[in-house]
């Protein structure tokens, strides 16, 4: 079976996801149906090294921040961070505003770029971290289409202005108790787009789910590696 719930239960472990991302939660549910969510308050201000190292280091810092809140012998914290590499070595995270989003998207038009997702799994005895890199190829983008896309709010959030209610993100709540509420729009997508926005993507080389936010297969293997019961 693909689910890890039995192994986690047999090992007396609770999985804690250090992310409020609905997309990461949806992906994680493909392998673990019962987990908790605790959002990191880490400011994501590490020195800008190469993008792959930066994504992994930021994921580790997020995970360590959450582990300090909920950690113990019975906890595994899973954290992730995704960055877009615009020009070689250039790290793009979330755009600051609409003009910045437009600049990002037009610079990616008609060419390839790398998306790096760093992942960390943290227990009281070990830290296992890695980065998965996927190459994304964009079609040639029309400026009017990009302007329409940004104006629609589609690049601000997959659900267009809906995000998890922060009041429900206390670490004590199970996933099922989370609710959604409408909020002010903000730019939450790294590189100003989502890989789900198929109209601009020509093809990819690598792990699609890593671009969405969580390399599910690799995460599953790593969780199994950390469990004493197989």
NUGU-497530 format. One line per 3 residues: number of its first residue (from 0); their letters; for each residue y, x, z of N, C-alpha, C. Coordinates in nm, 3 decimals, m for minus. Example, Ala and Ser with C-alpha at 12.3 -4.5 7.8 and 13.67 -1.06 7.14 Angstrom:
// NUGU-497530
0 = as = m0.569:1.319:0.780:m0.450:1.230:0.780:m0.330:1.320:0.780 | m0.225:1.285:0.708:m0.106:1.367:0.714:0.003:1.290:0.787
// end
This chain:
// NUGU-497530
0 = xxx = m0.120:0.084:0.000:0.000:0.000:0.000:0.126:0.088:0.000 | 0.233:0.043:m0.067:0.355:0.125:m0.071:0.435:0.119:0.057 | 0.415:0.015:0.140:0.496:0.000:0.260:0.454:0.099:0.369
3 = xxx = 0.555:0.148:0.440:0.531:0.247:0.545:0.534:0.186:0.684 | 0.551:0.053:0.692:0.565:m0.010:0.822:0.448:0.017:0.914 | 0.325:0.013:0.860:0.208:0.037:0.942:0.204:0.178:0.998
6 = xxx = 0.241:0.275:0.914:0.242:0.414:0.960:0.351:0.436:1.065 | 0.467:0.374:1.045:0.574:0.388:1.144:0.532:0.326:1.276 | 0.470:0.209:1.269:0.426:0.142:1.392:0.318:0.224:1.463
9 = xxx = 0.223:0.276:1.384:0.117:0.356:1.444:0.170:0.484:1.507 | 0.281:0.533:1.455:0.342:0.654:1.509:0.447:0.624:1.615 | 0.466:0.494:1.645:0.567:0.450:1.743:0.707:0.498:1.703
12 = xxx = 0.736:0.488:1.572:0.865:0.533:1.521:0.945:0.414:1.468 | 1.076:0.420:1.489:1.168:0.323:1.432:1.256:0.395:1.331 | 1.268:0.337:1.211:1.352:0.397:1.108:1.492:0.337:1.118
15 = xxx = 1.592:0.424:1.120:1.732:0.382:1.125:1.802:0.433:1.000 | 1.860:0.343:0.923:1.934:0.379:0.803:2.081:0.397:0.840 | 2.134:0.517:0.812:2.273:0.548:0.846:2.364:0.516:0.728
18 = xxx = 2.363:0.390:0.686:2.443:0.350:0.571:2.466:0.200:0.573 | 2.587:0.158:0.538:2.616:0.015:0.525:2.595:m0.033:0.381 | 2.556:0.056:0.290:2.545:0.021:0.149:2.439:m0.086:0.126
21 = xxx = 2.475:m0.202:0.071:2.375:m0.304:0.039:2.271:m0.252:m0.060 | 2.314:m0.165:m0.152:2.219:m0.114:m0.252:2.114:m0.025:m0.187 | 2.156:0.062:m0.094:2.057:0.146:m0.025:1.963:0.062:0.060
24 = xxx = 2.014:m0.041:0.122:1.928:m0.127:0.202:1.826:m0.199:0.115 | 1.869:m0.246:m0.001:1.777:m0.314:m0.093:1.667:m0.220:m0.140 | 1.704:m0.097:m0.172:1.605:0.000:m0.218:1.508:0.038:m0.107
27 = xxx = 1.561:0.058:0.013:1.474:0.097:0.124:1.372:m0.011:0.155 | 1.410:m0.136:0.135:1.317:m0.246:0.163:1.195:m0.245:0.071 | 1.200:m0.167:m0.035:1.082:m0.154:m0.122:0.970:m0.075:m0.055
30 = xxx = 1.005:0.005:0.046:0.901:0.085:0.113:0.893:0.060:0.264 | 1.002:0.009:0.323:1.003:m0.022:0.466:1.076:m0.154:0.483 | 1.007:m0.254:0.530:1.070:m0.385:0.542:1.142:m0.404:0.675
33 = xxx = 1.103:m0.330:0.777:1.162:m0.346:0.909:1.231:m0.217:0.950 | 1.362:m0.214:0.938:1.439:m0.097:0.981:1.571:m0.144:1.038 | 1.640:m0.054:1.104:1.768:m0.086:1.164:1.878:m0.012:1.089
36 = xxx = 2.000:m0.060:1.106:2.115:m0.001:1.039:2.218:0.042:1.143 | 2.264:0.165:1.130:2.371:0.215:1.216:2.462:0.302:1.129 | 2.586:0.263:1.117:2.677:0.329:1.024:2.741:0.452:1.088
39 = xxx = 2.741:0.560:1.014:2.803:0.684:1.060:2.955:0.674:1.056 | 3.019:0.738:1.152:3.165:0.748:1.152:3.211:0.886:1.106 | 3.119:0.966:1.052:3.155:1.099:1.004:3.259:1.087:0.893
42 = xxx = 3.368:1.165:0.899:3.479:1.148:0.805:3.454:1.204:0.665 | 3.342:1.266:0.639:3.309:1.321:0.506:3.417:1.419:0.459 | 3.446:1.515:0.542:3.553:1.611:0.512:3.503:1.755:0.511
45 = xxx = 3.377:1.774:0.474:3.322:1.909:0.469:3.389:1.989:0.358 | 3.388:2.122:0.368:3.441:2.205:0.261:3.370:2.176:0.129 | 3.446:2.175:0.021:3.391:2.142:m0.109:3.317:2.263:m0.167
48 = xxx = 3.187:2.267:m0.144:3.102:2.369:m0.203:3.053:2.315:m0.338 | 2.944:2.367:m0.389:2.891:2.310:m0.513:2.844:2.168:m0.484 | 2.850:2.078:m0.582:2.825:1.935:m0.556:2.689:1.905:m0.495
51 = xxx = 2.584:1.973:m0.539:2.450:1.947:m0.485:2.443:1.982:m0.336 | 2.496:2.098:m0.300:2.497:2.140:m0.160:2.585:2.049:m0.076 | 2.699:2.010:m0.132:2.791:1.923:m0.060:2.727:1.788:m0.029
54 = xxx = 2.657:1.729:m0.126:2.593:1.599:m0.104:2.488:1.609:0.006 | 2.408:1.715:0.002:2.303:1.731:0.104:2.365:1.755:0.242 | 2.467:1.841:0.249:2.530:1.871:0.378:2.599:1.747:0.436
57 = xxx = 2.661:1.666:0.351:2.725:1.545:0.399:2.622:1.445:0.449 | 2.510:1.433:0.378:2.403:1.345:0.424:2.352:1.391:0.561 | 2.334:1.520:0.579:2.290:1.572:0.708:2.391:1.540:0.819
60 = xxx = 2.519:1.559:0.789:2.623:1.534:0.890:2.627:1.387:0.928 | 2.614:1.298:0.830:2.609:1.154:0.859:2.489:1.122:0.949 | 2.375:1.177:0.913:2.254:1.151:0.989:2.261:1.204:1.131
63 = xxx = 2.315:1.324:1.147:2.329:1.382:1.281:2.424:1.298:1.366 | 2.529:1.246:1.304:2.624:1.163:1.376:2.554:1.038:1.430 | 2.471:0.974:1.347:2.399:0.855:1.392:2.290:0.890:1.492
66 = xxx = 2.223:1.003:1.471:2.117:1.042:1.565:2.173:1.064:1.705 | 2.295:1.114:1.712:2.357:1.132:1.844:2.379:0.996:1.914 | 2.393:0.890:1.835:2.413:0.757:1.893:2.282:0.690:1.933
69 = xxx = 2.179:0.707:1.849:2.056:0.628:1.870:1.932:0.713:1.889 | 1.947:0.845:1.881:1.833:0.934:1.874:1.742:0.931:1.994 | 1.619:0.970:1.968:1.516:0.979:2.070:1.385:1.014:2.004
72 = xxx = 1.280:1.025:2.081:1.150:1.066:2.026:1.092:0.961:1.933 | 1.140:0.837:1.945:1.081:0.729:1.866:1.165:0.692:1.744 | 1.262:0.775:1.707:1.357:0.739:1.602:1.351:0.839:1.486
75 = xxx = 1.355:0.787:1.363:1.380:0.866:1.244:1.507:0.812:1.180 | 1.608:0.895:1.162:1.733:0.854:1.098:1.731:0.899:0.952 | 1.759:0.805:0.863:1.768:0.832:0.720:1.914:0.816:0.678
78 = xxx = 1.968:0.919:0.614:2.106:0.913:0.566:2.112:0.966:0.424 | 2.217:0.928:0.352:2.231:0.971:0.213:2.378:0.979:0.175 | 2.407:1.059:0.076:2.542:1.070:0.022:2.533:1.098:m0.127
81 = xxx = 2.611:1.026:m0.205:2.609:1.039:m0.351:2.744:1.084:m0.402 | 2.745:1.186:m0.486:2.870:1.231:m0.549:2.847:1.246:m0.699 | 2.953:1.225:m0.773:2.952:1.246:m0.918:3.018:1.381:m0.947
84 = xxx = 2.953:1.458:m1.030:3.009:1.587:m1.073:3.076:1.565:m1.208 | 3.210:1.560:m1.205:3.284:1.536:m1.328:3.275:1.656:m1.420 | 3.371:1.745:m1.410:3.359:1.875:m1.474:3.264:1.960:m1.389
87 = xxx = 3.205:2.065:m1.447:3.112:2.148:m1.369:3.175:2.195:m1.238 | 3.108:2.164:m1.128:3.156:2.203:m0.997:3.259:2.112:m0.935 | 3.305:2.010:m1.010:3.408:1.919:m0.962:3.343:1.798:m0.895
90 = xxx = 3.377:1.775:m0.769:3.317:1.666:m0.693:3.406:1.543:m0.699 | 3.345:1.434:m0.744:3.413:1.305:m0.742:3.341:1.211:m0.648 | 3.416:1.153:m0.560:3.360:1.050:m0.472:3.425:0.917:m0.510
93 = xxx = 3.485:0.848:m0.416:3.543:0.717:m0.445:3.686:0.735:m0.497 | 3.724:0.662:m0.603:3.862:0.672:m0.652:3.961:0.618:m0.551 | 4.082:0.672:m0.557:4.186:0.632:m0.462:4.251:0.500:m0.498
96 = xxx = 4.261:0.474:m0.628:4.326:0.351:m0.675:4.284:0.327:m0.819 | 4.343:0.225:m0.881:4.304:0.187:m1.017:4.333:0.298:m1.117 | 4.446:0.363:m1.101:4.481:0.471:m1.195:4.381:0.586:m1.184
99 = xxx = 4.342:0.617:m1.061:4.244:0.722:m1.041:4.110:0.684:m1.099 | 4.069:0.557:m1.084:3.944:0.509:m1.141:3.946:0.521:m1.294 | 4.058:0.486:m1.354:4.071:0.495:m1.500:4.059:0.640:m1.545
102 = xxx = 4.125:0.730:m1.473:4.118:0.872:m1.506:3.974:0.923:m1.502 | 3.902:0.884:m1.397:3.763:0.925:m1.384:3.679:0.876:m1.501 | 3.687:0.747:m1.528:3.601:0.689:m1.631:3.631:0.746:m1.769
105 = xxx = 3.758:0.761:m1.803:3.792:0.812:m1.936:3.751:0.958:m1.951 | 3.751:1.033:m1.841:3.709:1.173:m1.850:3.558:1.185:m1.873 | 3.482:1.082:m1.837:3.337:1.083:m1.856:3.297:1.026:m1.992
108 = xxx = 3.392:0.971:m2.065:3.364:0.903:m2.191:3.299:0.994:m2.294 | 3.187:0.947:m2.350:3.123:1.017:m2.461:3.054:1.146:m2.425 | 3.025:1.167:m2.299:2.959:1.292:m2.260:2.868:1.271:m2.140
111 = xxx = 2.804:1.377:m2.098:2.713:1.369:m1.984:2.780:1.420:m1.857 | 2.726:1.376:m1.745:2.770:1.428:m1.616:2.652:1.417:m1.519 | 2.659:1.489:m1.410:2.552:1.488:m1.310:2.591:1.402:m1.190
114 = xxx = 2.492:1.330:m1.140:2.508:1.255:m1.016:2.412:1.314:m0.913 | 2.466:1.355:m0.800:2.387:1.420:m0.695:2.377:1.327:m0.574 | 2.256:1.297:m0.532:2.235:1.220:m0.409:2.164:1.309:m0.308
117 = xxx = 2.235:1.339:m0.201:2.177:1.415:m0.090:2.113:1.320:0.010 | 2.001:1.359:0.064:1.926:1.276:0.159:1.889:1.362:0.279 | 1.896:1.304:0.397:1.851:1.372:0.518:1.765:1.278:0.601
120 = xxx = 1.658:1.330:0.656:1.573:1.259:0.751:1.571:1.341:0.879 | 1.610:1.278:0.989:1.632:1.350:1.114:1.550:1.288:1.227 | 1.475:1.373:1.295:1.402:1.332:1.416:1.444:1.424:1.530
123 = xxx = 1.383:1.404:1.646:1.415:1.492:1.758:1.357:1.631:1.739 | 1.266:1.646:1.641:1.199:1.774:1.624:1.230:1.842:1.491 | 1.286:1.770:1.395:1.301:1.828:1.262:1.415:1.763:1.185
126 = xxx = 1.468:1.838:1.089:1.562:1.786:0.991:1.508:1.821:0.853 | 1.483:1.721:0.773:1.436:1.744:0.636:1.542:1.689:0.542 | 1.593:1.774:0.453:1.699:1.730:0.363:1.676:1.785:0.223
129 = xxx = 1.730:1.715:0.125:1.716:1.756:m0.015:1.821:1.685:m0.099 | 1.837:1.729:m0.222:1.927:1.665:m0.317:1.850:1.632:m0.444 | 1.871:1.513:m0.495:1.815:1.472:m0.624:1.929:1.461:m0.724
132 = xxx = 1.918:1.529:m0.836:2.023:1.532:m0.937:1.976:1.461:m1.063 | 2.058:1.370:m1.113:2.028:1.294:m1.234:2.143:1.313:m1.332 | 2.111:1.331:m1.458:2.213:1.344:m1.561:2.234:1.208:m1.629
135 = xxx = 2.359:1.165:m1.634:2.396:1.036:m1.694:2.480:1.062:m1.819 | 2.444:0.995:m1.928:2.517:1.008:m2.054:2.595:0.880:m2.080 | 2.726:0.893:m2.099:2.811:0.778:m2.129:2.831:0.764:m2.279
138 = xxx = 2.844:0.640:m2.324:2.889:0.615:m2.460:3.039:0.646:m2.466 | 3.094:0.646:m2.585:3.238:0.662:m2.600:3.305:0.535:m2.551 | 3.389:0.548:m2.451:3.450:0.431:m2.390:3.582:0.395:m2.457
141 = xxx = 3.600:0.266:m2.477:3.726:0.216:m2.530:3.823:0.194:m2.413 | 3.947:0.239:m2.429:4.043:0.232:m2.320:4.067:0.088:m2.275 | 4.071:m0.005:m2.370:4.093:m0.146:m2.334:3.976:m0.199:m2.252
144 = xxx = 3.854:m0.158:m2.287:3.737:m0.202:m2.211:3.741:m0.148:m2.068 | 3.781:m0.023:m2.054:3.791:0.037:m1.921:3.896:m0.035:m1.837 | 4.011:m0.066:m1.898:4.116:m0.137:m1.825:4.067:m0.275:m1.780
147 = xxx = 3.995:m0.343:m1.868:3.941:m0.475:m1.833:3.839:m0.464:m1.721 | 3.756:m0.362:m1.729:3.653:m0.339:m1.627:3.716:m0.315:m1.490 | 3.818:m0.232:m1.486:3.885:m0.203:m1.359:3.956:m0.328:m1.307
150 = xxx = 4.024:m0.401:m1.395:4.096:m0.521:m1.353:4.003:m0.628:m1.299 | 3.879:m0.631:m1.348:3.783:m0.733:m1.304:3.736:m0.710:m1.161 | 3.756:m0.589:m1.109:3.707:m0.555:m0.976:3.564:m0.507:m0.975
153 = xxx = 3.500:m0.499:m1.092:3.358:m0.464:m1.098:3.331:m0.323:m1.048 | 3.428:m0.234:m1.061:3.404:m0.097:m1.016:3.439:m0.079:m0.869 | 3.484:m0.186:m0.805:3.518:m0.175:m0.664:3.399:m0.203:m0.575
156 = xxx = 3.312:m0.289:m0.617:3.189:m0.313:m0.542:3.097:m0.395:m0.630 | 2.969:m0.373:m0.615:2.870:m0.447:m0.692:2.889:m0.597:m0.674 | 2.925:m0.638:m0.554:2.942:m0.780:m0.524:3.087:m0.825:m0.540
159 = xxx = 3.172:m0.741:m0.597:3.313:m0.770:m0.624:3.384:m0.822:m0.499 | 3.413:m0.730:m0.407:3.491:m0.764:m0.291:3.411:m0.815:m0.173 | 3.279:m0.805:m0.177:3.198:m0.846:m0.064:3.130:m0.724:m0.007
162 = xxx = 3.139:m0.704:0.123:3.068:m0.594:0.186:3.015:m0.642:0.321 | 2.928:m0.563:0.381:2.871:m0.601:0.509:2.980:m0.613:0.615 | 2.970:m0.716:0.695:3.062:m0.737:0.805:3.044:m0.625:0.907
165 = xxx = 3.147:m0.546:0.929:3.137:m0.432:1.019:3.101:m0.475:1.162 | 3.136:m0.597:1.198:3.104:m0.641:1.335:2.954:m0.654:1.355 | 2.877:m0.666:1.248:2.733:m0.681:1.258:2.660:m0.549:1.239
168 = xxx = 2.735:m0.441:1.229:2.672:m0.313:1.202:2.648:m0.231:1.328 | 2.649:m0.294:1.441:2.612:m0.224:1.565:2.466:m0.183:1.556 | 2.436:m0.067:1.615:2.301:m0.012:1.599:2.195:m0.099:1.662
171 = xxx = 2.231:m0.188:1.752:2.130:m0.268:1.821:2.079:m0.382:1.735 | 2.146:m0.413:1.624:2.107:m0.529:1.546:2.000:m0.493:1.444 | 1.897:m0.578:1.429:1.802:m0.558:1.319:1.867:m0.594:1.187
174 = xxx = 1.806:m0.549:1.079:1.862:m0.571:0.947:1.882:m0.719:0.919 | 1.788:m0.803:0.962:1.793:m0.944:0.926:1.913:m1.015:0.987 | 1.976:m0.958:1.091:2.088:m1.026:1.155:2.221:m0.997:1.088
177 = xxx = 2.220:m0.910:0.985:2.346:m0.876:0.918:2.393:m0.992:0.832 | 2.521:m1.016:0.833:2.579:m1.120:0.750:2.681:m1.057:0.657 | 2.725:m1.134:0.560:2.824:m1.085:0.466:2.954:m1.163:0.484
180 = xxx = 3.066:m1.098:0.458:3.194:m1.167:0.463:3.284:m1.109:0.355 | 3.374:m1.192:0.306:3.463:m1.146:0.201:3.571:m1.059:0.263 | 3.605:m0.953:0.193:3.702:m0.859:0.249:3.797:m0.816:0.140
183 = xxx = 3.900:m0.742:0.179:3.992:m0.688:0.081:3.918:m0.589:m0.007 | 3.948:m0.589:m0.136:3.880:m0.499:m0.228:3.920:m0.356:m0.204 | 3.825:m0.269:m0.214:3.851:m0.126:m0.207:3.757:m0.058:m0.304
186 = xxx = 3.790:0.063:m0.343:3.707:0.136:m0.439:3.596:0.205:m0.362 | 3.475:0.155:m0.377:3.363:0.206:m0.298:3.260:0.278:m0.384 | 3.280:0.284:m0.514:3.182:0.345:m0.601:3.221:0.488:m0.636
189 = xxx = 3.128:0.580:m0.612:3.151:0.718:m0.649:3.165:0.726:m0.801 | 3.271:0.797:m0.846:3.292:0.810:m0.989:3.344:0.685:m1.054 | 3.373:0.580:m0.977:3.436:0.456:m1.025:3.344:0.368:m1.108
192 = xxx = 3.212:0.390:m1.101:3.123:0.302:m1.175:2.991:0.291:m1.101 | 2.912:0.194:m1.141:2.776:0.181:m1.092:2.681:0.195:m1.209 | 2.568:0.261:m1.187:2.472:0.280:m1.296:2.422:0.146:m1.349
195 = xxx = 2.439:0.039:m1.268:2.399:m0.094:m1.312:2.490:m0.146:m1.424 | 2.606:m0.084:m1.440:2.700:m0.127:m1.544:2.655:m0.071:m1.678 | 2.557:m0.140:m1.737:2.482:m0.084:m1.850:2.567:m0.063:m1.975
198 = xxx = 2.677:m0.133:m1.989:2.754:m0.126:m2.112:2.810:0.014:m2.138 | 2.829:0.093:m2.035:2.890:0.224:m2.055:2.787:0.339:m2.056 | 2.662:0.310:m2.021:2.560:0.414:m2.008:2.474:0.419:m2.134
201 = xxx = 2.470:0.536:m2.196:2.384:0.556:m2.312:2.239:0.582:m2.270 | 2.220:0.675:m2.176:2.086:0.706:m2.126:2.100:0.791:m2.000 | 1.989:0.809:m1.930:1.987:0.898:m1.815:1.867:0.991:m1.824
204 = xxx = 1.876:1.103:m1.757:1.764:1.195:m1.742:1.746:1.219:m1.593 | 1.637:1.165:m1.537:1.613:1.181:m1.394:1.585:1.048:m1.326 | 1.618:1.042:m1.199:1.583:0.929:m1.113:1.695:0.825:m1.113
207 = xxx = 1.669:0.711:m1.175:1.767:0.602:m1.179:1.806:0.558:m1.038 | 1.705:0.547:m0.949:1.732:0.494:m0.815:1.816:0.591:m0.732 | 1.808:0.720:m0.763:1.895:0.816:m0.694:2.041:0.791:m0.730
210 = xxx = 2.065:0.753:m0.854:2.203:0.723:m0.895:2.252:0.596:m0.825 | 2.164:0.498:m0.811:2.200:0.376:m0.737:2.234:0.409:m0.592 | 2.166:0.511:m0.535:2.201:0.552:m0.401:2.088:0.604:m0.315
213 = xxx = 1.958:0.585:m0.361:1.848:0.632:m0.278:1.726:0.661:m0.366 | 1.682:0.788:m0.371:1.562:0.823:m0.448:1.437:0.778:m0.373 | 1.394:0.656:m0.399:1.296:0.587:m0.315:1.165:0.664:m0.303
216 = xxx = 1.110:0.709:m0.415:0.981:0.777:m0.412:0.985:0.904:m0.328 | 1.090:0.983:m0.347:1.104:1.108:m0.271:1.124:1.078:m0.122 | 1.201:0.974:m0.091:1.221:0.937:0.049:1.090:0.894:0.112
219 = xxx = 1.011:0.816:0.040:0.883:0.771:0.093:0.793:0.890:0.127 | 0.785:0.985:0.036:0.703:1.104:0.059:0.751:1.182:0.180 | 0.882:1.194:0.196:0.938:1.271:0.307:0.915:1.202:0.441
222 = xxx = 0.926:1.069:0.443:0.899:0.996:0.567:0.753:1.015:0.608 | 0.662:1.004:0.513:0.521:1.023:0.544:0.496:1.163:0.599 | 0.567:1.262:0.546:0.550:1.400:0.589:0.592:1.418:0.736
225 = xxx = 0.689:1.336:0.781:0.738:1.349:0.918:0.654:1.274:1.018 | 0.566:1.185:0.972:0.487:1.104:1.065:0.361:1.177:1.107 | 0.329:1.177:1.235:0.208:1.244:1.282:0.081:1.171:1.243
228 = xx = 0.090:1.039:1.219:m0.026:0.959:1.182:m0.021:0.932:1.033 | m0.127:0.966:0.959:m0.131:0.946:0.815:m0.237:0.843:0.778
// end
